[in-house]
Amino acid sequence: MGGVPDEARVLAFENLSTSLGVLFGSIEFLSAL
């Protein structure tokens, strides 16, 4: 059972954080209109 390398895990986490940041940013932007 190989398991996921730490780099891949960190990269996936950063991608998720970025996506959530964009999502919440656009929600705040839309609710401010």
C-alpha positions in Angstrom: 0.0 0.0 0.0 1.9 3.0 -1.3 0.1 5.9 0.2 0.1 9.4 -1.2 3.4 11.4 -1.3 3.5 14.5 1.0 4.1 16.8 -2.0 0.9 15.6 -3.7 -1.0 15.9 -0.5 0.2 19.5 0.0 -0.5 20.4 -3.6 -4.1 19.0 -3.4 -4.6 20.9 -0.1 -3.3 24.2 -1.7 -5.6 23.7 -4.7 -8.6 23.1 -2.4 -7.7 26.2 -0.3 -7.5 28.3 -3.4 -10.8 27.0 -4.7 -12.5 27.7 -1.4 -10.9 31.2 -1.3 -12.2 32.0 -4.7 -15.7 30.6 -3.9 -16.1 32.5 -0.7 -14.6 35.6 -2.3 -17.2 35.6 -5.0 -20.0 34.9 -2.5 -19.0 37.9 -0.5 -18.7 40.0 -3.6 -22.2 38.9 -4.8 -23.8 39.6 -1.5 -22.2 43.0 -1.3 -23.9 44.0 -4.6 
